[in-house]
Amino acid sequence: MSDSNAVIENQTRSQIAASLRLNEAMLAGILASAMDAVITVDENQLIVLFNAAAERMFRCSASEALGRNLDRFIPERFRAAHRSHVSVFGETNTTQRSMGKLRQLYGLRGDGEEFPIEATIAQVETEGHKLFTVIIRDLTEKKRLESQFLRAQRMESIGALAGGIAHDLNNVLSPILTAVELLQMRFTDESSQRLLNILHTNAIRGSEMIRQVLSFARGVEGEYATLQPAHLIKEIIKILADTLPKNIEITFSIAHDLWNVKGDATQLHQVLMNLCVNARDAMPNGGKLHIEVENVDIDEHYARMNVEARPGRYIRISVTDTGVGIPEQNQIKIFDPFFTTKEQGQGTGLGLSTVAGIVRSHGGFVNVYSELGKGARFKVYVPAIDSGQPQQAQPARRDLPVGNGELILVVDDELAVREIAKETLQAFGYRAVTANDGTEALAIFASRKEEIRCIITDMLMPYMDGPATIRAIRKLDSKVKIIATSGLKSDVKTAEAAQLGVTTFLNKPYTAEKLLKTLALMLKSDA
């Protein structure tokens, strides 16, 4: 071989070696940066390659994994099936084991924790020996998000059912409440007043029960105002100190310069009391209850990890106990309505469902962290608003406004609602005419539109509902004043009415005072 040929041959060998080194470096880089675990085993299932993602996923270093049997990372109940699958695959090179096409599989981390996975497998033969490479994807986060989404779907379905029931019950309670107030004015003797007070108290209680059912299902609109959470927490602490058993130690931590929130103080008070009562029940032999309040900023990354979260500023209220804890299998159920681990007669299961519903109606969300035997921590996130002076509750006026003979059209498909509203209006100086649906209301308004000063219409009616009635009446008189009524302030039809220019809403069941004051304000606006 000539010197020139030898030089060319050496250069070729160097180029091949350099190319091999480059390919090896590229392969090593790909394996090191891969998001999925890549594991290669020989025919005896001994690990010969274990990339960085596999180290993170299985919580085991490559140095510990190399040379060990793959069984180490497979739960025991699946090992026999895995060996059988690899044996058949080695002979036929056929597998159904590919990403997203096989029943759920499970891996086993180095610390003994099982977790859901999906995997795909391939084999290659080199120098008479077979190597099997499996690519594994951790499904833990995916399953958690799916669980959150399914829970949200369940709550939405239950909310639709509860909303329909609540609307009907509110129609029953509304005339009862108004009638009681009128009877209290007419029958002033002690015996009648006592019986009417009992009736009024229980009707109010029924109304509150409806609101509680709605609050866990879809969130109930409340009397929202700017609130400083520190004041609310201090009030809760005072109540707890007087009511919790002495063997429960209460501590709290409130950050300085807390942001304000916009919400209903009564509802948020209910949220915290429910959580604290649950904590008490989880510590029958005593323990520690800690409440912490702080400002937090939630970024896009965190929001993507929680389907109910949105980026932004929040107030986080943490309620932590040292009680019995919540079993893992129950943690995905605790916010479901009527799920409870308490004995019959000791609870309905509505507590945490109510908490979730109220917080959701405030634009927030709830997280729970618990280990069996190590207590639980509930974290309530409520959106913060720009700082400002909290609004002071205005004292209720005792006098009720009266009319001056104005004609009011009341539209409702419930006879009792129509009649009691008519009687109330007439008792306080108004004239009233009623219609049982939108079609009848339209006919009445067309014939008396010069007289009618205001229309009070329900949103949910057969044949011609509230929004359709409003559209038709607006064509006859675009400036007529309209008050929308509904048992569900946040329903779709109410939102549709708002888009049509209706800005005044009256929640059922409403009292005579609420009706008269709302109407007086409406009529005063064009005085």
C-alpha positions in Angstrom: 0.0 0.0 0.0 1.4 3.3 -1.0 1.9 6.1 1.5 -0.8 8.2 -0.1 -3.3 5.3 0.2 -2.4 4.8 3.8 -2.9 8.5 4.5 -6.4 8.3 2.9 -7.3 5.2 4.8 -6.2 6.8 8.1 -8.2 9.9 7.3 -11.3 7.8 6.5 -10.9 5.9 9.8 -10.6 9.1 11.7 -13.7 10.5 10.0 -15.7 7.4 10.8 -14.5 7.5 14.5 -15.3 11.1 14.7 -18.7 10.5 13.2 -19.4 7.7 15.7 -18.3 9.9 18.6 -20.6 12.7 17.3 -23.5 10.2 16.9 -22.9 8.9 20.4 -22.8 12.4 21.8 -26.0 13.3 20.0 -27.7 10.2 21.3 -26.5 10.9 24.8 -27.8 14.4 24.6 -31.2 13.3 23.3 -31.5 10.7 26.1 -30.3 13.2 28.8 -32.8 15.8 27.7 -35.8 13.5 27.0 -38.9 14.3 29.0 -39.9 10.6 29.1 -38.0 7.9 30.9 -36.0 5.7 28.6 -34.8 2.3 29.9 -33.0 -0.5 28.0 -32.8 -4.1 29.3 -31.1 -7.2 28.0 -32.8 -10.6 27.4 -32.5 -11.3 31.2 -34.4 -8.0 31.9 -31.2 -6.5 33.5 -31.0 -2.7 33.0 -28.2 -1.5 30.7 -29.5 2.1 30.1 -31.3 4.4 32.5 -31.6 8.0 31.4 -32.0 11.2 33.5 -35.7 11.3 33.1 -35.9 7.7 34.4 -33.8 8.8 37.5 -36.3 11.6 38.2 -39.4 9.5 37.5 -38.4 6.4 39.6 -36.4 8.4 42.2 -33.4 6.2 41.7 -30.0 7.0 40.4 -28.6 5.4 37.2 -25.7 3.9 39.2 -28.2 2.1 41.5 -30.4 0.9 38.6 -27.8 -0.3 36.1 -27.4 -4.1 36.3 -30.6 -4.6 38.4 -33.7 -6.4 37.1 -36.5 -4.3 35.7 -38.9 -6.0 38.1 -37.6 -3.5 40.7 -39.6 -0.8 39.0 -42.8 -2.9 38.4 -45.4 -3.5 41.1 -45.3 -7.1 42.1 -48.9 -7.9 40.9 -47.9 -6.9 37.3 -44.5 -8.6 37.1 -45.7 -12.0 35.8 -47.7 -10.4 33.0 -44.8 -8.2 32.1 -42.4 -11.2 31.8 -45.0 -13.0 29.6 -45.4 -9.9 27.4 -41.7 -9.5 26.9 -41.3 -13.2 26.0 -44.0 -13.1 23.4 -42.7 -9.8 22.0 -39.1 -11.2 21.8 -40.4 -14.1 19.6 -42.9 -12.2 17.5 -41.7 -8.6 17.6 -45.4 -7.7 17.9 -46.8 -5.6 20.8 -49.9 -3.7 21.7 -47.9 -1.8 24.3 -47.8 1.7 22.8 -48.6 5.2 24.1 -52.3 5.6 24.7 -53.3 2.3 23.3 -53.1 -0.1 26.3 -55.0 -0.4 29.6 -53.5 1.6 32.4 -50.1 0.4 33.6 -48.3 1.2 36.9 -44.7 1.8 37.8 -43.0 1.6 41.2 -40.7 4.4 42.4 -37.6 3.8 44.3 -39.4 4.8 47.6 -42.2 2.2 47.0 -44.9 4.6 45.6 -47.0 3.2 42.8 -47.9 5.6 40.0 -49.8 5.4 36.6 -47.8 5.2 33.4 -48.2 4.6 29.7 -45.4 3.0 27.7 -44.1 1.9 24.3 -41.6 -0.8 23.7 -39.1 -1.7 20.9 -36.4 -4.4 20.4 -33.2 -4.5 18.5 -30.8 -7.5 18.0 -27.1 -6.9 18.1 -24.3 -9.5 17.9 -26.8 -12.2 18.5 -28.3 -10.6 21.6 -31.7 -8.9 22.0 -32.1 -5.6 23.7 -35.5 -4.1 24.7 -36.0 -0.4 25.1 -39.1 1.0 26.8 -40.2 4.6 26.8 -42.3 5.5 29.8 -44.5 8.5 30.5 -45.7 9.5 34.0 -49.5 10.0 34.0 -49.8 11.2 37.6 -50.4 14.9 36.8 -52.7 14.0 33.9 -54.8 11.8 36.1 -55.0 14.5 38.8 -56.2 17.1 36.3 -58.7 14.6 34.8 -60.0 14.0 38.3 -60.4 17.8 38.9 -62.2 18.2 35.6 -64.6 15.3 36.3 -65.3 16.7 39.7 -66.1 20.1 38.1 -68.4 18.3 35.6 -70.2 16.5 38.4 -70.7 19.7 40.3 -72.0 21.5 37.2 -74.6 18.7 36.6 -75.7 18.8 40.2 -75.9 22.6 40.0 -78.3 22.4 37.1 -80.6 20.0 39.0 -80.4 22.1 42.2 -81.0 25.3 40.3 -84.3 24.0 38.9 -85.5 22.8 42.3 -84.4 26.0 44.0 -86.4 28.1 41.5 -89.6 26.2 42.3 -89.0 26.3 46.1 -88.3 30.0 46.0 -91.6 30.6 44.2 -93.3 28.7 47.1 -91.5 30.7 49.8 -91.8 34.2 48.3 -95.5 34.6 48.8 -95.3 33.1 52.2 -92.7 35.6 53.4 -94.6 38.5 52.0 -98.0 37.3 53.3 -96.6 36.9 56.8 -95.3 40.5 56.8 -98.7 41.7 55.8 -100.5 39.6 58.4 -98.1 40.9 61.1 -99.3 44.4 60.3 -103.0 43.4 60.4 -103.0 41.1 63.5 -101.2 42.8 66.3 -102.4 40.7 69.3 -99.7 38.8 71.2 -100.9 35.3 70.2 -101.1 36.1 66.5 -97.7 37.8 66.5 -96.1 34.8 68.3 -97.5 32.4 65.7 -96.6 34.7 62.8 -93.0 35.2 64.1 -92.6 31.4 64.2 -93.9 31.1 60.6 -91.6 33.9 59.4 -88.6 32.5 61.1 -89.1 29.0 59.6 -89.8 30.5 56.1 -86.5 32.4 56.4 -84.8 29.2 57.5 -86.1 27.4 54.4 -84.8 30.2 52.2 -81.4 29.9 53.8 -81.4 26.1 53.3 -82.1 26.6 49.6 -79.2 29.0 49.4 -76.9 26.4 51.0 -77.9 23.8 48.5 -77.2 26.3 45.7 -73.9 27.4 47.2 -72.2 24.0 46.9 -73.7 23.4 43.5 -73.1 26.6 41.6 -72.3 29.4 44.0 -74.9 31.9 45.3 -74.6 35.7 44.8 -74.4 37.5 48.1 -74.1 41.0 49.3 -70.6 41.7 48.1 -68.5 44.4 49.6 -64.8 45.3 50.0 -63.5 43.2 53.0 -60.3 43.1 54.9 -59.6 39.4 55.7 -57.7 40.2 58.9 -60.9 41.4 60.5 -62.8 38.3 59.5 -60.1 36.0 60.8 -59.9 37.7 64.2 -63.6 37.4 64.6 -63.4 33.7 63.8 -60.6 33.2 66.3 -62.6 34.8 69.0 -65.6 32.5 68.3 -63.4 29.5 68.2 -61.7 30.3 71.5 -65.1 30.4 73.2 -66.5 27.3 71.6 -63.8 24.7 70.8 -62.8 22.1 73.4 -60.0 23.3 75.7 -57.8 20.4 74.6 -57.5 22.0 71.1 -54.8 24.6 70.9 -55.6 27.5 68.5 -52.9 29.5 66.9 -53.0 32.0 64.0 -50.7 34.0 61.8 -51.9 37.0 59.8 -49.5 38.7 57.4 -49.1 42.5 57.6 -50.6 44.7 54.9 -53.0 42.0 53.6 -54.8 42.8 50.4 -58.5 43.4 50.4 -61.0 41.0 48.8 -64.5 41.6 47.5 -67.0 39.2 48.9 -69.9 38.4 51.2 -68.7 38.4 54.8 -71.4 36.0 55.9 -70.6 33.4 53.3 -66.8 33.6 53.9 -67.5 33.4 57.6 -69.4 30.2 56.9 -66.5 28.8 54.8 -64.0 29.3 57.7 -66.4 28.0 60.4 -67.1 24.8 58.3 -63.3 24.1 57.9 -62.7 24.8 61.6 -65.6 22.6 62.8 -64.3 19.8 60.5 -60.8 20.2 62.1 -62.4 19.9 65.5 -64.1 16.7 64.6 -60.9 15.3 63.2 -59.2 15.8 66.6 -61.5 14.0 69.1 -58.7 13.7 71.6 -57.4 17.2 71.2 -54.6 18.7 69.0 -53.6 21.9 67.3 -55.5 24.1 65.0 -53.6 26.8 63.1 -55.0 29.5 60.8 -52.7 31.4 58.5 -53.5 34.3 56.2 -51.1 35.7 53.6 -50.9 37.4 50.2 -49.8 35.2 47.3 -49.2 35.7 43.6 -50.2 32.8 41.4 -48.3 32.5 38.1 -49.2 30.8 34.8 -47.3 27.7 35.7 -49.2 27.1 39.0 -52.5 27.9 37.3 -52.0 25.2 34.7 -51.5 22.7 37.5 -55.0 23.5 38.9 -57.9 23.7 36.6 -59.8 26.1 38.9 -56.9 28.5 39.3 -56.2 31.7 37.3 -53.0 33.7 37.4 -53.2 36.8 39.6 -53.2 38.0 43.2 -54.9 36.0 45.9 -55.5 35.9 49.6 -54.6 32.4 50.9 -56.3 31.2 54.1 -54.8 28.0 55.4 -56.6 25.9 58.1 -54.3 23.2 59.4 -55.1 20.5 62.0 -53.2 17.7 63.6 -56.1 15.3 63.4 -56.6 11.8 62.0 -56.1 12.9 58.4 -58.0 12.0 55.2 -57.4 8.7 53.4 -56.1 9.2 49.9 -59.1 7.4 48.3 -61.4 9.9 50.0 -59.6 13.1 49.1 -61.1 13.2 45.6 -64.6 12.8 47.1 -64.7 15.2 50.0 -66.1 18.1 48.0 -68.8 16.0 46.5 -72.3 16.7 47.9 -73.6 14.3 50.5 -70.3 12.4 50.7 -69.4 12.0 54.4 -67.4 9.7 56.7 -69.4 10.8 59.7 -71.9 8.5 61.5 -75.6 8.8 60.6 -77.0 11.9 62.4 -73.6 13.6 62.8 -73.4 15.4 59.5 -75.0 15.7 56.0 -71.9 15.9 53.9 -72.8 19.4 52.7 -70.1 21.2 54.7 -67.2 21.0 52.3 -69.5 21.1 49.3 -70.8 24.4 50.6 -67.2 25.6 51.1 -66.2 24.8 47.5 -69.4 26.4 46.1 -69.0 29.6 48.1 -65.3 30.0 47.3 -66.0 29.2 43.6 -68.7 31.9 43.5 -66.1 34.4 44.8 -63.8 33.4 41.9 -61.4 31.4 44.1 -60.6 27.7 44.7 -59.7 25.3 47.5 -56.9 22.8 47.8 -56.5 20.1 50.4 -53.3 18.3 51.6 -53.5 15.4 54.0 -51.8 12.3 55.2 -53.5 9.6 57.2 -52.6 10.1 60.8 -50.8 13.3 60.1 -53.7 15.9 60.0 -55.0 18.0 57.1 -54.4 21.4 55.6 -57.1 23.2 53.6 -56.0 26.2 51.6 -58.7 28.7 50.5 -57.7 31.1 47.7 -59.8 34.2 47.2 -58.9 36.8 44.5 -57.5 40.1 45.9 -58.6 43.5 44.8 -56.9 46.9 44.9 -56.6 48.3 48.5 -59.4 50.6 49.6 -61.5 51.4 52.6 -63.8 48.5 53.5 -67.5 49.4 53.0 -69.5 49.9 56.1 -72.9 48.1 56.2 -75.7 50.6 56.1 -78.3 50.3 58.8 -81.7 49.1 57.6 -84.4 51.7 57.4 -87.5 50.8 59.4 -90.0 52.9 57.3 -91.2 51.5 54.1 -91.7 53.7 51.0 -95.2 54.2 49.6 -96.4 54.9 46.2 -98.6 57.6 44.7 -101.0 55.5 42.7 -98.4 54.4 40.1 -99.6 51.4 38.0 -97.2 48.4 38.2 -97.4 45.4 35.9 -96.4 42.1 37.7 -95.5 39.2 35.4 -95.0 35.7 36.8 -96.3 32.2 36.0 -96.8 31.5 39.7 -100.2 32.6 40.9 -99.2 33.0 44.5 -96.2 35.2 43.6 -98.5 37.4 41.4 -101.2 37.8 44.0 -99.1 38.5 47.0 -97.0 41.1 45.0 -100.2 42.7 43.8 -101.7 42.8 47.4 -98.4 44.3 48.8 -98.2 47.0 46.1 -101.9 48.0 46.7 -101.4 48.1 50.4 -98.6 50.6 50.0 -100.2 53.1 47.6 -99.6 51.5 44.2 -102.0 50.2 41.6 -101.2 46.8 40.2 -102.1 44.6 37.3 -100.8 41.0 36.8 -100.0 38.7 33.9 -99.2 35.0 34.0 -96.8 34.9 31.1 -95.1 37.1 28.6 -97.8 36.9 26.0 -100.5 38.2 28.4 -98.1 40.8 29.7 -97.4 42.1 26.1 -101.2 42.4 25.5 -101.7 44.3 28.7 -98.8 46.6 28.1 -99.9 47.4 24.6 -103.3 48.5 25.8 -102.1 50.4 28.9 -98.5 51.5 28.1 -99.2 55.2 28.8 -100.2 54.2 32.4 -97.8 51.5 33.4 -94.8 53.0 35.2 -92.8 49.8 35.8 -92.8 46.1 35.0 -91.7 43.4 37.4 -91.1 40.2 35.5 -89.9 36.7 36.2 -87.1 35.3 34.1 -88.2 31.7 33.9 -91.7 31.3 32.4 -93.2 28.9 29.9 -94.2 30.0 26.4 -92.6 33.4 26.5 -89.8 33.8 29.1 -88.4 36.9 30.7 -85.8 37.9 28.1 -88.3 37.4 25.2 -90.9 39.5 27.1 -88.4 42.3 27.6 -87.4 42.3 23.9 -91.1 42.6 22.8 -92.0 45.3 25.4 -88.9 47.3 24.5 -90.1 47.5 20.9 -93.3 49.1 22.2 -91.5 51.4 24.6 -87.7 51.4 24.8 -87.7 53.5 28.0 -90.1 51.6 30.2 -88.6 50.6 33.6 -88.2 46.9 34.2 -87.2 44.9 37.3 -86.2 41.3 36.7 -86.9 38.7 39.3 -85.5 35.2 39.6 -84.6 32.5 42.2 -81.2 32.3 40.5 -79.4 35.6 40.2 -76.6 34.1 38.1 -78.8 32.1 35.7 -78.4 32.4 31.9 -81.7 34.2 31.4 -80.8 36.9 34.0 -77.5 37.5 32.2 -79.5 37.8 29.0 -81.8 40.4 30.6 -78.8 42.4 31.6 -77.6 42.5 28.0 -81.0 43.9 27.1 -80.4 46.8 29.5 -82.1 45.6 32.6 -80.0 46.6 35.6 -82.3 46.1 38.5 -82.8 42.5 39.8 -84.9 41.2 42.6 -84.0 37.8 44.1 -86.7 35.4 45.1 -87.9 34.9 47.7 -88.1 38.6 48.4 -89.7 40.4 51.3 -92.2 43.2 51.1 -89.5 45.6 52.3 -87.1 44.5 49.5 -89.8 44.8 46.9 -91.0 48.2 48.0 -87.5 49.7 48.4 -86.3 48.3 45.0 -89.4 49.7 43.3 -89.1 53.1 45.0 -85.5 53.5 43.8 -86.4 52.5 40.3 -89.2 55.1 40.1 -87.1 57.7 41.8 -84.5 57.5 39.1 -86.8 59.3 36.6 -88.3 61.8 39.0 
